[in-house]
Amino acid sequence: MDWDTRKAEICGPASLAMIPWNDDFSPDLGALEDNIRWMVDGGLVTGRGFVISPSGTGELVHLNEEEHAQVVEASVRGADGKLPIVAGVGSCSVFEAIKMTRNARDAGAGHVMLTPPFYYRLDEDSFYTFIAMVAEAVPDMAIMLYDQPWRGNLATSLTATLLQRVTDIPNVLSLKYGGPGIYVAMISTIPMFKDRFNFIDNSLGFTSSVGHIHGSASFISGPASWWPEFELEYWDLLEKGAYGEADRMHARLAPYMHFFMGEEFTTGEEYPYYFGASVVKASLDYVGLKGGSVRPPFSAIGDADRKVLFRILDDIPYTGRRA
């Protein structure tokens, strides 16, 4: 495999796709295709962005195996060969993760994002074994590892020790990594491994400029799914090294991110906790795409909160396209 070419695809804004649902909570695959085309038409193309679909924020863990394959197939159709699709894969079972990875490959995705197993406490050997088994079972699939230190279990973190072991697995090419919570580790680990892996800053923009300074190749973005032009403008400033201008520009999204993070970002006195997909889906509705509902037991944000969110977007102001 030409791993250098695959690795180079992981570059620019990483858009988190949301799964629209039908009234019976089955995936609305046509609407998903439309939403992916919207990103392509907004400028996200190979070398200047990619899409994680399904994504963690986009209700990845709510899918069964058949639905997962359908979502990946629809995303590939929507991208039409113009934009890399990274299929999120998450399971407690390594054998289920292997099946999902094979299905994603067969559906046309070039990469999978592999999350650490959940529920059980992990040690580093277990996490490494999980990664190695998936990689060896599907050796022609490029793999992105997802660092999840917020779970409070260090074995779900991509430590320097674990990354050194993973360097021997040829099809592990990229790392969803970084953020304010691991700032010190981030600025030391990225330079150590940037030649081996492409790093995707996972701070939703809060430390993306710092990550880029130290060698990250991408940043995670919810807004890229509904306003790709804005995130591409920000990316171009990062690539030029205009970090002050980039941060000032991206600060326009601060009120939106404040709303999105809710009590996780503030004391909870202003905004409550919102299920992340519900905020991004409401934003898709705002621009005229289908965001819509979220799968139970979670709920879409209520009408009053939607009005607050839409007023925030009006005041930013949103200057993108309308569907």
Secondary structure as UniProt FT lines:
FT   HELIX           3..8
FT   STRAND          12..16
FT   TURN            23..24
FT   HELIX           29..41
FT   TURN            42..43
FT   TURN            46..47
FT   STRAND          50..52
FT   TURN            56..59
FT   HELIX           60..62
FT   HELIX           65..79
FT   TURN            80..81
FT   STRAND          85..89
FT   HELIX           94..107
FT   STRAND          111..114
FT   HELIX           124..137
FT   TURN            139..140
FT   STRAND          142..146
FT   HELIX           149..151
FT   HELIX           154..156
FT   HELIX           160..166
FT   TURN            167..168
FT   TURN            170..171
FT   STRAND          172..177
FT   HELIX           180..182
FT   HELIX           183..193
FT   TURN            194..196
FT   STRAND          198..201
FT   TURN            204..205
FT   HELIX           208..214
FT   STRAND          218..221
FT   HELIX           223..225
FT   HELIX           228..240
FT   HELIX           243..250
FT   HELIX           251..253
FT   HELIX           254..261
FT   HELIX           262..264
FT   HELIX           276..287
FT   TURN            296..297
FT   HELIX           303..315
FT   TURN            316..317
//
